[in-house]
Amino acid sequence: MGLNRMYVAVFNIVQYDCPVVWLVEHLKDTKIIVTGANVAEISRGYEKIYVVLLGDNDLINKALEKIESYRLVRSYEVIQKKRDFVKIQMNITKTKTMETSVFLDATPLAPWIAKEGYERWTLGFHSKKLLNEFVSRVNEFDYIEKSRVEEIPDELVAEFSMNYLAALSLLTMELSKLTNKQLSLLRLALESGYYEWPRKTNIVELSEELGISRAAVTKLLRRAEKRIISSTLKYLSKTAV
């Protein structure tokens, strides 16, 4: 019997009534992460969001001035402020897209990231009908610039949630240490059939294509493979029941 599936969607949404998107449009050199949203009072017309702004001190001060004057921000409080970032709690007028996601029981699966005039949302939907309804409604008042959808078994979504810290460590502490040269070589090796059986290419051909020695290719490839294998085993050991 097949597993129940969740429709996990990643959207780039241009929200015309969102203070965060408005800020990004007016502060081109900053990155804004909405680390959390409290929608308990959305029926009363507002929502509480927690926002981190990354940038230099001048940019942060400019952002605070804009937040102070923007009509859709009802109030705000600086929680933490340092030279290169500030964390803020804002009470904002509810946005239509957030209200729609709440109404359709969409599950937030990642922080909201604002950049270049849009916000990236990662949401889980319990049926394709709910997903399609969300897209249809949002396109009535906002604009979905880009989207990607995958069907993920509910069990895997739950497993990822249970092992969130281990997965985060795998991505940020382990795989992120792969160098650009290693990644390029791995991509070339995979696309060229180096890992097929039988192999469609070899170290000599890879070295000729890259214009570096066979020893250098072997060293780069082995180090990259070792990091991936050891990182994967470490992750599996942390998630083992």
RABELCOR-V800666 format. One record per pair of residues at least 12 apart in sequence whose C-alpha atoms are under 6 Angstrom apart, sorted by sequence separation. I is the first residue (numbers start at 0). J is the second residue. If there is no record, write none. Layout:
# RABELCOR-V800666
I/J
I/J
This chain:
# RABELCOR-V800666
36/48
76/88
109/121
35/48
75/88
108/121
35/49
75/89
108/122
34/49
74/89
107/122
33/49
34/50
74/90
106/122
33/50
73/90
105/122
106/123
32/50
73/91
105/123
32/51
72/91
105/124
31/51
71/91
31/52
71/92
30/52
30/53
29/53
29/54
56/82
56/83
55/83
54/83
53/83
54/84
53/84
52/84
52/85
51/85
51/86
50/86
50/87
49/87
181/219
49/88
48/88
48/89
96/137
47/89
181/223
47/90
46/90
46/91
45/91
45/92
46/93
45/93
44/93
165/234
34/110
33/110
16/94
33/111
32/111
32/112
31/113
23/114
24/116
23/116
20/116
20/117
13/117
12/117
12/118
11/118
11/119
10/119
10/120
9/120
9/121
8/121
8/122
7/122
7/123
6/123
6/124
5/124
5/125
14/141
13/142
12/142
12/143
11/143
12/144
11/144
11/145
10/145
10/146
9/146
9/147
8/147
8/148
7/148
7/149
6/149
6/150
5/150
4/150
5/151
4/151
5/152
4/152
5/153
3/152
4/153
2/152
3/153
